[in-house]
């Protein structure tokens, strides 16, 4: 999303600083879609998140779905929205 221009450098730098304060500096890109406090503290995706953008040729929706076994219901909700 960042490389496609969907989020600006300043926002990524803000996420990097906040992530570093929690000892998770490498999670700066994950924080684009991981909005919940618990997601950021634990370093896992809990709820689904969507990011939509367009290219000259395609309309794209990125779906971030949890992979942790405690959140299977949320993962199913997210993956059921995929259109490959």
PyMOL Python script that loads the backbone (N, CA, C, O; Angstrom):
from pymol import cmd

cmd.read_pdbstr("""\
ATOM      1  N   UNK A   1       0.841  -1.187   0.000  1.00  0.00           N
ATOM      2  CA  UNK A   1       0.000   0.000   0.000  1.00  0.00           C
ATOM      3  C   UNK A   1       0.884   1.247   0.000  1.00  0.00           C
ATOM      4  O   UNK A   1       0.595   2.221  -0.695  1.00  0.00           O
ATOM      5  N   UNK A   2       1.955   1.210   0.779  1.00  0.00           N
ATOM      6  CA  UNK A   2       2.868   2.355   0.827  1.00  0.00           C
ATOM      7  C   UNK A   2       3.557   2.559  -0.519  1.00  0.00           C
ATOM      8  O   UNK A   2       3.614   3.681  -1.023  1.00  0.00           O
ATOM      9  N   UNK A   3       4.075   1.489  -1.097  1.00  0.00           N
ATOM     10  CA  UNK A   3       4.788   1.599  -2.370  1.00  0.00           C
ATOM     11  C   UNK A   3       3.875   2.006  -3.515  1.00  0.00           C
ATOM     12  O   UNK A   3       4.345   2.548  -4.515  1.00  0.00           O
ATOM     13  N   UNK A   4       2.585   1.756  -3.386  1.00  0.00           N
ATOM     14  CA  UNK A   4       1.612   2.156  -4.412  1.00  0.00           C
ATOM     15  C   UNK A   4       1.150   3.595  -4.216  1.00  0.00           C
ATOM     16  O   UNK A   4       0.359   4.099  -5.013  1.00  0.00           O
ATOM     17  N   UNK A   5       1.630   4.264  -3.169  1.00  0.00           N
ATOM     18  CA  UNK A   5       1.258   5.647  -2.916  1.00  0.00           C
ATOM     19  C   UNK A   5      -0.037   5.808  -2.145  1.00  0.00           C
ATOM     20  O   UNK A   5      -0.588   6.906  -2.077  1.00  0.00           O
ATOM     21  N   UNK A   6      -0.526   4.725  -1.564  1.00  0.00           N
ATOM     22  CA  UNK A   6      -1.780   4.779  -0.822  1.00  0.00           C
ATOM     23  C   UNK A   6      -1.653   5.363   0.569  1.00  0.00           C
ATOM     24  O   UNK A   6      -2.655   5.669   1.216  1.00  0.00           O
ATOM     25  N   UNK A   7      -0.422   5.518   1.029  1.00  0.00           N
ATOM     26  CA  UNK A   7      -0.177   6.112   2.346  1.00  0.00           C
ATOM     27  C   UNK A   7       1.126   6.901   2.258  1.00  0.00           C
ATOM     28  O   UNK A   7       2.070   6.477   1.591  1.00  0.00           O
ATOM     29  N   UNK A   8       1.176   8.030   2.923  1.00  0.00           N
ATOM     30  CA  UNK A   8       2.336   8.904   2.771  1.00  0.00           C
ATOM     31  C   UNK A   8       3.481   8.532   3.718  1.00  0.00           C
ATOM     32  O   UNK A   8       3.291   7.812   4.698  1.00  0.00           O
ATOM     33  N   UNK A   9       4.663   9.037   3.399  1.00  0.00           N
ATOM     34  CA  UNK A   9       5.879   8.735   4.159  1.00  0.00           C
ATOM     35  C   UNK A   9       5.760   9.199   5.605  1.00  0.00           C
ATOM     36  O   UNK A   9       6.219   8.507   6.514  1.00  0.00           O
ATOM     37  N   UNK A  10       5.160  10.341   5.827  1.00  0.00           N
ATOM     38  CA  UNK A  10       5.013  10.874   7.186  1.00  0.00           C
ATOM     39  C   UNK A  10       4.220   9.920   8.075  1.00  0.00           C
ATOM     40  O   UNK A  10       4.566   9.719   9.239  1.00  0.00           O
ATOM     41  N   UNK A  11       3.160   9.336   7.529  1.00  0.00           N
ATOM     42  CA  UNK A  11       2.346   8.396   8.300  1.00  0.00           C
ATOM     43  C   UNK A  11       3.143   7.140   8.627  1.00  0.00           C
ATOM     44  O   UNK A  11       3.075   6.639   9.749  1.00  0.00           O
ATOM     45  N   UNK A  12       3.897   6.630   7.660  1.00  0.00           N
ATOM     46  CA  UNK A  12       4.735   5.448   7.903  1.00  0.00           C
ATOM     47  C   UNK A  12       5.778   5.757   8.976  1.00  0.00           C
ATOM     48  O   UNK A  12       6.037   4.923   9.844  1.00  0.00           O
ATOM     49  N   UNK A  13       6.371   6.935   8.924  1.00  0.00           N
ATOM     50  CA  UNK A  13       7.356   7.318   9.938  1.00  0.00           C
ATOM     51  C   UNK A  13       6.716   7.404  11.319  1.00  0.00           C
ATOM     52  O   UNK A  13       7.343   7.041  12.315  1.00  0.00           O
ATOM     53  N   UNK A  14       5.481   7.879  11.389  1.00  0.00           N
ATOM     54  CA  UNK A  14       4.739   7.932  12.655  1.00  0.00           C
ATOM     55  C   UNK A  14       4.501   6.520  13.186  1.00  0.00           C
ATOM     56  O   UNK A  14       4.715   6.254  14.368  1.00  0.00           O
ATOM     57  N   UNK A  15       4.059   5.617  12.309  1.00  0.00           N
ATOM     58  CA  UNK A  15       3.844   4.224  12.715  1.00  0.00           C
ATOM     59  C   UNK A  15       5.154   3.583  13.178  1.00  0.00           C
ATOM     60  O   UNK A  15       5.171   2.827  14.149  1.00  0.00           O
ATOM     61  N   UNK A  16       6.245   3.888  12.483  1.00  0.00           N
ATOM     62  CA  UNK A  16       7.539   3.315  12.846  1.00  0.00           C
ATOM     63  C   UNK A  16       7.952   3.759  14.248  1.00  0.00           C
ATOM     64  O   UNK A  16       8.442   2.952  15.039  1.00  0.00           O
ATOM     65  N   UNK A  17       7.756   5.033  14.553  1.00  0.00           N
ATOM     66  CA  UNK A  17       8.104   5.564  15.876  1.00  0.00           C
ATOM     67  C   UNK A  17       7.240   4.919  16.958  1.00  0.00           C
ATOM     68  O   UNK A  17       7.753   4.484  17.989  1.00  0.00           O
ATOM     69  N   UNK A  18       5.935   4.859  16.725  1.00  0.00           N
ATOM     70  CA  UNK A  18       5.022   4.271  17.708  1.00  0.00           C
ATOM     71  C   UNK A  18       5.309   2.784  17.906  1.00  0.00           C
ATOM     72  O   UNK A  18       5.267   2.287  19.032  1.00  0.00           O
ATOM     73  N   UNK A  19       5.600   2.077  16.822  1.00  0.00           N
ATOM     74  CA  UNK A  19       5.906   0.649  16.913  1.00  0.00           C
ATOM     75  C   UNK A  19       7.206   0.425  17.687  1.00  0.00           C
ATOM     76  O   UNK A  19       7.302  -0.500  18.493  1.00  0.00           O
ATOM     77  N   UNK A  20       8.198   1.272  17.439  1.00  0.00           N
ATOM     78  CA  UNK A  20       9.477   1.153  18.146  1.00  0.00           C
ATOM     79  C   UNK A  20       9.290   1.349  19.648  1.00  0.00           C
ATOM     80  O   UNK A  20       9.961   0.696  20.448  1.00  0.00           O
ATOM     81  N   UNK A  21       8.386   2.239  20.031  1.00  0.00           N
ATOM     82  CA  UNK A  21       8.116   2.471  21.452  1.00  0.00           C
ATOM     83  C   UNK A  21       7.563   1.224  22.135  1.00  0.00           C
ATOM     84  O   UNK A  21       7.726   1.051  23.343  1.00  0.00           O
ATOM     85  N   UNK A  22       6.909   0.356  21.366  1.00  0.00           N
ATOM     86  CA  UNK A  22       6.388  -0.904  21.905  1.00  0.00           C
ATOM     87  C   UNK A  22       7.341  -2.070  21.636  1.00  0.00           C
ATOM     88  O   UNK A  22       7.005  -3.224  21.902  1.00  0.00           O
ATOM     89  N   UNK A  23       8.530  -1.768  21.108  1.00  0.00           N
ATOM     90  CA  UNK A  23       9.499  -2.814  20.802  1.00  0.00           C
ATOM     91  C   UNK A  23       9.161  -3.598  19.548  1.00  0.00           C
ATOM     92  O   UNK A  23       9.609  -4.733  19.383  1.00  0.00           O
ATOM     93  N   UNK A  24       8.367  -2.996  18.656  1.00  0.00           N
ATOM     94  CA  UNK A  24       7.933  -3.672  17.432  1.00  0.00           C
ATOM     95  C   UNK A  24       8.200  -2.784  16.210  1.00  0.00           C
ATOM     96  O   UNK A  24       7.328  -2.605  15.360  1.00  0.00           O
ATOM     97  N   UNK A  25       9.403  -2.239  16.136  1.00  0.00           N
ATOM     98  CA  UNK A  25       9.745  -1.309  15.066  1.00  0.00           C
ATOM     99  C   UNK A  25       9.530  -1.837  13.664  1.00  0.00           C
ATOM    100  O   UNK A  25       9.223  -1.067  12.754  1.00  0.00           O
ATOM    101  N   UNK A  26       9.685  -3.131  13.474  1.00  0.00           N
ATOM    102  CA  UNK A  26       9.526  -3.706  12.136  1.00  0.00           C
ATOM    103  C   UNK A  26       8.063  -3.853  11.721  1.00  0.00           C
ATOM    104  O   UNK A  26       7.780  -4.266  10.596  1.00  0.00           O
ATOM    105  N   UNK A  27       7.136  -3.521  12.610  1.00  0.00           N
ATOM    106  CA  UNK A  27       5.704  -3.678  12.330  1.00  0.00           C
ATOM    107  C   UNK A  27       5.080  -2.424  11.705  1.00  0.00           C
ATOM    108  O   UNK A  27       3.857  -2.348  11.591  1.00  0.00           O
ATOM    109  N   UNK A  28       5.885  -1.449  11.301  1.00  0.00           N
ATOM    110  CA  UNK A  28       5.345  -0.180  10.814  1.00  0.00           C
ATOM    111  C   UNK A  28       4.369  -0.356   9.659  1.00  0.00           C
ATOM    112  O   UNK A  28       3.379   0.370   9.573  1.00  0.00           O
ATOM    113  N   UNK A  29       4.631  -1.306   8.772  1.00  0.00           N
ATOM    114  CA  UNK A  29       3.720  -1.516   7.648  1.00  0.00           C
ATOM    115  C   UNK A  29       2.458  -2.249   8.081  1.00  0.00           C
ATOM    116  O   UNK A  29       1.380  -1.994   7.545  1.00  0.00           O
ATOM    117  N   UNK A  30       2.580  -3.145   9.032  1.00  0.00           N
ATOM    118  CA  UNK A  30       1.406  -3.869   9.535  1.00  0.00           C
ATOM    119  C   UNK A  30       0.412  -2.903  10.166  1.00  0.00           C
ATOM    120  O   UNK A  30      -0.796  -3.131  10.116  1.00  0.00           O
ATOM    121  N   UNK A  31       0.915  -1.829  10.757  1.00  0.00           N
ATOM    122  CA  UNK A  31       0.044  -0.878  11.447  1.00  0.00           C
ATOM    123  C   UNK A  31      -0.821  -0.064  10.494  1.00  0.00           C
ATOM    124  O   UNK A  31      -1.749   0.618  10.928  1.00  0.00           O
ATOM    125  N   UNK A  32      -0.528  -0.128   9.212  1.00  0.00           N
ATOM    126  CA  UNK A  32      -1.402   0.533   8.235  1.00  0.00           C
ATOM    127  C   UNK A  32      -2.804  -0.061   8.330  1.00  0.00           C
ATOM    128  O   UNK A  32      -3.792   0.668   8.234  1.00  0.00           O
ATOM    129  N   UNK A  33      -2.901  -1.370   8.518  1.00  0.00           N
ATOM    130  CA  UNK A  33      -4.196  -2.044   8.589  1.00  0.00           C
ATOM    131  C   UNK A  33      -4.561  -2.506   9.999  1.00  0.00           C
ATOM    132  O   UNK A  33      -5.745  -2.656  10.305  1.00  0.00           O
ATOM    133  N   UNK A  34      -3.580  -2.733  10.856  1.00  0.00           N
ATOM    134  CA  UNK A  34      -3.861  -3.143  12.237  1.00  0.00           C
ATOM    135  C   UNK A  34      -4.117  -1.897  13.074  1.00  0.00           C
ATOM    136  O   UNK A  34      -3.179  -1.221  13.496  1.00  0.00           O
ATOM    137  N   UNK A  35      -5.390  -1.595  13.311  1.00  0.00           N
ATOM    138  CA  UNK A  35      -5.771  -0.361  14.006  1.00  0.00           C
ATOM    139  C   UNK A  35      -6.054  -0.561  15.493  1.00  0.00           C
ATOM    140  O   UNK A  35      -5.898   0.369  16.283  1.00  0.00           O
ATOM    141  N   UNK A  36      -6.466  -1.762  15.876  1.00  0.00           N
ATOM    142  CA  UNK A  36      -6.830  -2.002  17.271  1.00  0.00           C
ATOM    143  C   UNK A  36      -5.599  -1.976  18.174  1.00  0.00           C
ATOM    144  O   UNK A  36      -4.527  -2.441  17.787  1.00  0.00           O
ATOM    145  N   UNK A  37      -5.759  -1.432  19.372  1.00  0.00           N
ATOM    146  CA  UNK A  37      -4.664  -1.371  20.339  1.00  0.00           C
ATOM    147  C   UNK A  37      -4.133  -2.775  20.631  1.00  0.00           C
ATOM    148  O   UNK A  37      -2.921  -2.979  20.707  1.00  0.00           O
ATOM    149  N   UNK A  38      -5.029  -3.731  20.794  1.00  0.00           N
ATOM    150  CA  UNK A  38      -4.622  -5.110  21.092  1.00  0.00           C
ATOM    151  C   UNK A  38      -3.814  -5.716  19.944  1.00  0.00           C
ATOM    152  O   UNK A  38      -2.880  -6.481  20.185  1.00  0.00           O
ATOM    153  N   UNK A  39      -4.163  -5.384  18.700  1.00  0.00           N
ATOM    154  CA  UNK A  39      -3.419  -5.891  17.542  1.00  0.00           C
ATOM    155  C   UNK A  39      -1.988  -5.366  17.569  1.00  0.00           C
ATOM    156  O   UNK A  39      -1.037  -6.108  17.328  1.00  0.00           O
ATOM    157  N   UNK A  40      -1.855  -4.108  17.860  1.00  0.00           N
ATOM    158  CA  UNK A  40      -0.534  -3.484  17.872  1.00  0.00           C
ATOM    159  C   UNK A  40       0.310  -3.979  19.040  1.00  0.00           C
ATOM    160  O   UNK A  40       1.510  -4.202  18.883  1.00  0.00           O
ATOM    161  N   UNK A  41      -0.295  -4.150  20.198  1.00  0.00           N
ATOM    162  CA  UNK A  41       0.442  -4.627  21.364  1.00  0.00           C
ATOM    163  C   UNK A  41       0.880  -6.077  21.203  1.00  0.00           C
ATOM    164  O   UNK A  41       1.997  -6.436  21.575  1.00  0.00           O
ATOM    165  N   UNK A  42       0.004  -6.911  20.650  1.00  0.00           N
ATOM    166  CA  UNK A  42       0.288  -8.344  20.529  1.00  0.00           C
ATOM    167  C   UNK A  42       1.018  -8.710  19.241  1.00  0.00           C
ATOM    168  O   UNK A  42       1.606  -9.787  19.144  1.00  0.00           O
ATOM    169  N   UNK A  43       0.980  -7.819  18.254  1.00  0.00           N
ATOM    170  CA  UNK A  43       1.666  -8.086  16.997  1.00  0.00           C
ATOM    171  C   UNK A  43       0.953  -9.092  16.114  1.00  0.00           C
ATOM    172  O   UNK A  43       1.584  -9.785  15.316  1.00  0.00           O
ATOM    173  N   UNK A  44      -0.378  -9.172  16.258  1.00  0.00           N
ATOM    174  CA  UNK A  44      -1.177 -10.081  15.433  1.00  0.00           C
ATOM    175  C   UNK A  44      -2.415  -9.354  14.940  1.00  0.00           C
ATOM    176  O   UNK A  44      -2.863  -8.381  15.546  1.00  0.00           O
ATOM    177  N   UNK A  45      -2.960  -9.834  13.838  1.00  0.00           N
ATOM    178  CA  UNK A  45      -4.215  -9.294  13.329  1.00  0.00           C
ATOM    179  C   UNK A  45      -5.359 -10.004  14.034  1.00  0.00           C
ATOM    180  O   UNK A  45      -5.391 -11.233  14.093  1.00  0.00           O
ATOM    181  N   UNK A  46      -6.296  -9.232  14.569  1.00  0.00           N
ATOM    182  CA  UNK A  46      -7.441  -9.789  15.286  1.00  0.00           C
ATOM    183  C   UNK A  46      -8.711  -9.659  14.456  1.00  0.00           C
ATOM    184  O   UNK A  46      -9.496 -10.603  14.365  1.00  0.00           O
ATOM    185  N   UNK A  47      -8.916  -8.500  13.855  1.00  0.00           N
ATOM    186  CA  UNK A  47     -10.115  -8.244  13.065  1.00  0.00           C
ATOM    187  C   UNK A  47      -9.711  -7.959  11.623  1.00  0.00           C
ATOM    188  O   UNK A  47      -8.581  -7.550  11.354  1.00  0.00           O
ATOM    189  N   UNK A  48     -10.639  -8.179  10.703  1.00  0.00           N
ATOM    190  CA  UNK A  48     -10.317  -7.929   9.297  1.00  0.00           C
ATOM    191  C   UNK A  48     -10.212  -6.428   9.042  1.00  0.00           C
ATOM    192  O   UNK A  48     -10.847  -5.617   9.717  1.00  0.00           O
ATOM    193  N   UNK A  49      -9.406  -6.086   8.061  1.00  0.00           N
ATOM    194  CA  UNK A  49      -9.269  -4.702   7.630  1.00  0.00           C
ATOM    195  C   UNK A  49      -9.187  -4.694   6.110  1.00  0.00           C
ATOM    196  O   UNK A  49      -8.645  -5.618   5.504  1.00  0.00           O
ATOM    197  N   UNK A  50      -9.726  -3.653   5.506  1.00  0.00           N
ATOM    198  CA  UNK A  50      -9.727  -3.521   4.047  1.00  0.00           C
ATOM    199  C   UNK A  50      -9.004  -2.245   3.641  1.00  0.00           C
ATOM    200  O   UNK A  50      -9.087  -1.226   4.326  1.00  0.00           O
ATOM    201  N   UNK A  51      -8.298  -2.313   2.524  1.00  0.00           N
ATOM    202  CA  UNK A  51      -7.670  -1.131   1.939  1.00  0.00           C
ATOM    203  C   UNK A  51      -7.948  -1.193   0.446  1.00  0.00           C
ATOM    204  O   UNK A  51      -7.558  -2.149  -0.225  1.00  0.00           O
ATOM    205  N   UNK A  52      -8.622  -0.175  -0.073  1.00  0.00           N
ATOM    206  CA  UNK A  52      -8.993  -0.159  -1.490  1.00  0.00           C
ATOM    207  C   UNK A  52      -8.184   0.891  -2.239  1.00  0.00           C
ATOM    208  O   UNK A  52      -7.955   1.996  -1.746  1.00  0.00           O
ATOM    209  N   UNK A  53      -7.755   0.516  -3.449  1.00  0.00           N
ATOM    210  CA  UNK A  53      -7.082   1.474  -4.318  1.00  0.00           C
ATOM    211  C   UNK A  53      -7.259   1.044  -5.768  1.00  0.00           C
ATOM    212  O   UNK A  53      -7.636  -0.093  -6.052  1.00  0.00           O
ATOM    213  N   UNK A  54      -6.981   1.968  -6.675  1.00  0.00           N
ATOM    214  CA  UNK A  54      -7.131   1.700  -8.103  1.00  0.00           C
ATOM    215  C   UNK A  54      -5.804   1.873  -8.817  1.00  0.00           C
ATOM    216  O   UNK A  54      -4.994   2.729  -8.461  1.00  0.00           O
ATOM    217  N   UNK A  55      -5.598   1.053  -9.821  1.00  0.00           N
ATOM    218  CA  UNK A  55      -4.482   1.224 -10.744  1.00  0.00           C
ATOM    219  C   UNK A  55      -5.113   1.609 -12.081  1.00  0.00           C
ATOM    220  O   UNK A  55      -6.336   1.567 -12.216  1.00  0.00           O
ATOM    221  N   UNK A  56      -4.310   1.977 -13.059  1.00  0.00           N
ATOM    222  CA  UNK A  56      -4.908   2.297 -14.357  1.00  0.00           C
ATOM    223  C   UNK A  56      -5.703   1.131 -14.955  1.00  0.00           C
ATOM    224  O   UNK A  56      -6.596   1.335 -15.777  1.00  0.00           O
ATOM    225  N   UNK A  57      -5.371  -0.080 -14.536  1.00  0.00           N
ATOM    226  CA  UNK A  57      -6.004  -1.250 -15.121  1.00  0.00           C
ATOM    227  C   UNK A  57      -6.946  -1.996 -14.171  1.00  0.00           C
ATOM    228  O   UNK A  57      -7.861  -2.680 -14.630  1.00  0.00           O
ATOM    229  N   UNK A  58      -6.738  -1.876 -12.864  1.00  0.00           N
ATOM    230  CA  UNK A  58      -7.494  -2.687 -11.909  1.00  0.00           C
ATOM    231  C   UNK A  58      -8.019  -1.874 -10.727  1.00  0.00           C
ATOM    232  O   UNK A  58      -7.486  -0.819 -10.382  1.00  0.00           O
ATOM    233  N   UNK A  59      -9.073  -2.397 -10.125  1.00  0.00           N
ATOM    234  CA  UNK A  59      -9.584  -1.904  -8.854  1.00  0.00           C
ATOM    235  C   UNK A  59      -9.216  -2.981  -7.835  1.00  0.00           C
ATOM    236  O   UNK A  59      -9.636  -4.129  -7.977  1.00  0.00           O
ATOM    237  N   UNK A  60      -8.442  -2.628  -6.815  1.00  0.00           N
ATOM    238  CA  UNK A  60      -7.876  -3.611  -5.895  1.00  0.00           C
ATOM    239  C   UNK A  60      -8.379  -3.376  -4.474  1.00  0.00           C
ATOM    240  O   UNK A  60      -8.468  -2.237  -4.017  1.00  0.00           O
ATOM    241  N   UNK A  61      -8.704  -4.458  -3.786  1.00  0.00           N
ATOM    242  CA  UNK A  61      -9.019  -4.411  -2.363  1.00  0.00           C
ATOM    243  C   UNK A  61      -8.081  -5.374  -1.650  1.00  0.00           C
ATOM    244  O   UNK A  61      -8.095  -6.577  -1.911  1.00  0.00           O
ATOM    245  N   UNK A  62      -7.270  -4.837  -0.752  1.00  0.00           N
ATOM    246  CA  UNK A  62      -6.394  -5.661   0.074  1.00  0.00           C
ATOM    247  C   UNK A  62      -7.182  -6.019   1.325  1.00  0.00           C
ATOM    248  O   UNK A  62      -7.712  -5.140   2.006  1.00  0.00           O
ATOM    249  N   UNK A  63      -7.258  -7.311   1.626  1.00  0.00           N
ATOM    250  CA  UNK A  63      -7.956  -7.781   2.818  1.00  0.00           C
ATOM    251  C   UNK A  63      -6.921  -8.355   3.772  1.00  0.00           C
ATOM    252  O   UNK A  63      -6.217  -9.307   3.436  1.00  0.00           O
ATOM    253  N   UNK A  64      -6.834  -7.774   4.962  1.00  0.00           N
ATOM    254  CA  UNK A  64      -5.958  -8.290   6.010  1.00  0.00           C
ATOM    255  C   UNK A  64      -6.829  -9.092   6.962  1.00  0.00           C
ATOM    256  O   UNK A  64      -7.658  -8.532   7.679  1.00  0.00           O
ATOM    257  N   UNK A  65      -6.640 -10.398   6.965  1.00  0.00           N
ATOM    258  CA  UNK A  65      -7.440 -11.289   7.810  1.00  0.00           C
ATOM    259  C   UNK A  65      -6.529 -11.972   8.822  1.00  0.00           C
ATOM    260  O   UNK A  65      -5.371 -12.261   8.519  1.00  0.00           O
ATOM    261  N   UNK A  66      -7.041 -12.231  10.019  1.00  0.00           N
ATOM    262  CA  UNK A  66      -6.212 -12.882  11.035  1.00  0.00           C
ATOM    263  C   UNK A  66      -5.832 -14.305  10.640  1.00  0.00           C
ATOM    264  O   UNK A  66      -6.566 -14.987   9.925  1.00  0.00           O
ATOM    265  N   UNK A  67      -4.677 -14.732  11.119  1.00  0.00           N
ATOM    266  CA  UNK A  67      -4.242 -16.096  10.888  1.00  0.00           C
ATOM    267  C   UNK A  67      -4.148 -16.893  12.179  1.00  0.00           C
ATOM    268  O   UNK A  67      -3.937 -18.106  12.153  1.00  0.00           O
ATOM    269  N   UNK A  68      -4.305 -16.217  13.297  1.00  0.00           N
ATOM    270  CA  UNK A  68      -4.211 -16.879  14.602  1.00  0.00           C
ATOM    271  C   UNK A  68      -5.453 -17.720  14.860  1.00  0.00           C
ATOM    272  O   UNK A  68      -6.570 -17.291  14.566  1.00  0.00           O
ATOM    273  N   UNK A  69      -5.263 -18.905  15.405  1.00  0.00           N
ATOM    274  CA  UNK A  69      -6.383 -19.841  15.600  1.00  0.00           C
ATOM    275  C   UNK A  69      -7.480 -19.309  16.518  1.00  0.00           C
ATOM    276  O   UNK A  69      -8.621 -19.763  16.435  1.00  0.00           O
ATOM    277  N   UNK A  70      -7.160 -18.363  17.384  1.00  0.00           N
ATOM    278  CA  UNK A  70      -8.181 -17.797  18.273  1.00  0.00           C
ATOM    279  C   UNK A  70      -9.174 -16.902  17.532  1.00  0.00           C
ATOM    280  O   UNK A  70     -10.213 -16.537  18.081  1.00  0.00           O
ATOM    281  N   UNK A  71      -8.857 -16.554  16.299  1.00  0.00           N
ATOM    282  CA  UNK A  71      -9.697 -15.617  15.552  1.00  0.00           C
ATOM    283  C   UNK A  71     -10.169 -16.212  14.227  1.00  0.00           C
ATOM    284  O   UNK A  71     -10.265 -15.504  13.225  1.00  0.00           O
ATOM    285  N   UNK A  72     -10.459 -17.496  14.223  1.00  0.00           N
ATOM    286  CA  UNK A  72     -10.887 -18.207  13.012  1.00  0.00           C
ATOM    287  C   UNK A  72     -12.150 -17.589  12.411  1.00  0.00           C
ATOM    288  O   UNK A  72     -12.251 -17.449  11.192  1.00  0.00           O
ATOM    289  N   UNK A  73     -13.110 -17.221  13.256  1.00  0.00           N
ATOM    290  CA  UNK A  73     -14.357 -16.633  12.748  1.00  0.00           C
ATOM    291  C   UNK A  73     -14.058 -15.366  11.937  1.00  0.00           C
ATOM    292  O   UNK A  73     -14.613 -15.171  10.855  1.00  0.00           O
ATOM    293  N   UNK A  74     -13.189 -14.516  12.461  1.00  0.00           N
ATOM    294  CA  UNK A  74     -12.822 -13.290  11.748  1.00  0.00           C
ATOM    295  C   UNK A  74     -12.070 -13.612  10.457  1.00  0.00           C
ATOM    296  O   UNK A  74     -12.255 -12.932   9.447  1.00  0.00           O
ATOM    297  N   UNK A  75     -11.227 -14.641  10.483  1.00  0.00           N
ATOM    298  CA  UNK A  75     -10.490 -15.039   9.289  1.00  0.00           C
ATOM    299  C   UNK A  75     -11.450 -15.509   8.203  1.00  0.00           C
ATOM    300  O   UNK A  75     -11.285 -15.158   7.035  1.00  0.00           O
ATOM    301  N   UNK A  76     -12.445 -16.295   8.578  1.00  0.00           N
ATOM    302  CA  UNK A  76     -13.428 -16.785   7.605  1.00  0.00           C
ATOM    303  C   UNK A  76     -14.204 -15.619   7.002  1.00  0.00           C
ATOM    304  O   UNK A  76     -14.460 -15.593   5.798  1.00  0.00           O
ATOM    305  N   UNK A  77     -14.575 -14.661   7.836  1.00  0.00           N
ATOM    306  CA  UNK A  77     -15.278 -13.474   7.345  1.00  0.00           C
ATOM    307  C   UNK A  77     -14.427 -12.746   6.309  1.00  0.00           C
ATOM    308  O   UNK A  77     -14.932 -12.344   5.260  1.00  0.00           O
ATOM    309  N   UNK A  78     -13.151 -12.575   6.594  1.00  0.00           N
ATOM    310  CA  UNK A  78     -12.266 -11.875   5.670  1.00  0.00           C
ATOM    311  C   UNK A  78     -12.028 -12.627   4.383  1.00  0.00           C
ATOM    312  O   UNK A  78     -12.120 -12.053   3.298  1.00  0.00           O
ATOM    313  N   UNK A  79     -11.724 -13.900   4.492  1.00  0.00           N
ATOM    314  CA  UNK A  79     -11.415 -14.663   3.283  1.00  0.00           C
ATOM    315  C   UNK A  79     -12.641 -14.897   2.415  1.00  0.00           C
ATOM    316  O   UNK A  79     -12.516 -15.076   1.204  1.00  0.00           O
ATOM    317  N   UNK A  80     -13.813 -14.896   3.012  1.00  0.00           N
ATOM    318  CA  UNK A  80     -15.026 -15.088   2.208  1.00  0.00           C
ATOM    319  C   UNK A  80     -15.308 -13.888   1.304  1.00  0.00           C
ATOM    320  O   UNK A  80     -16.117 -13.981   0.382  1.00  0.00           O
ATOM    321  N   UNK A  81     -14.647 -12.770   1.567  1.00  0.00           N
ATOM    322  CA  UNK A  81     -14.835 -11.570   0.753  1.00  0.00           C
ATOM    323  C   UNK A  81     -13.863 -11.503  -0.425  1.00  0.00           C
ATOM    324  O   UNK A  81     -13.960 -10.609  -1.266  1.00  0.00           O
ATOM    325  N   UNK A  82     -12.937 -12.443  -0.480  1.00  0.00           N
ATOM    326  CA  UNK A  82     -11.925 -12.428  -1.542  1.00  0.00           C
ATOM    327  C   UNK A  82     -12.531 -12.808  -2.886  1.00  0.00           C
ATOM    328  O   UNK A  82     -13.400 -13.677  -2.968  1.00  0.00           O
ATOM    329  N   UNK A  83     -12.063 -12.149  -3.927  1.00  0.00           N
ATOM    330  CA  UNK A  83     -12.465 -12.436  -5.300  1.00  0.00           C
ATOM    331  C   UNK A  83     -11.179 -12.538  -6.111  1.00  0.00           C
ATOM    332  O   UNK A  83     -10.651 -11.533  -6.587  1.00  0.00           O
ATOM    333  N   UNK A  84     -10.695 -13.732  -6.258  1.00  0.00           N
ATOM    334  CA  UNK A  84      -9.383 -13.932  -6.901  1.00  0.00           C
ATOM    335  C   UNK A  84      -9.469 -13.899  -8.399  1.00  0.00           C
ATOM    336  O   UNK A  84      -8.455 -14.050  -9.079  1.00  0.00           O
TER     337      UNK A  84
END
""", "prot")
cmd.dss("prot")
cmd.show_as("cartoon", "prot")
cmd.util.cbc("prot")
cmd.orient("prot")
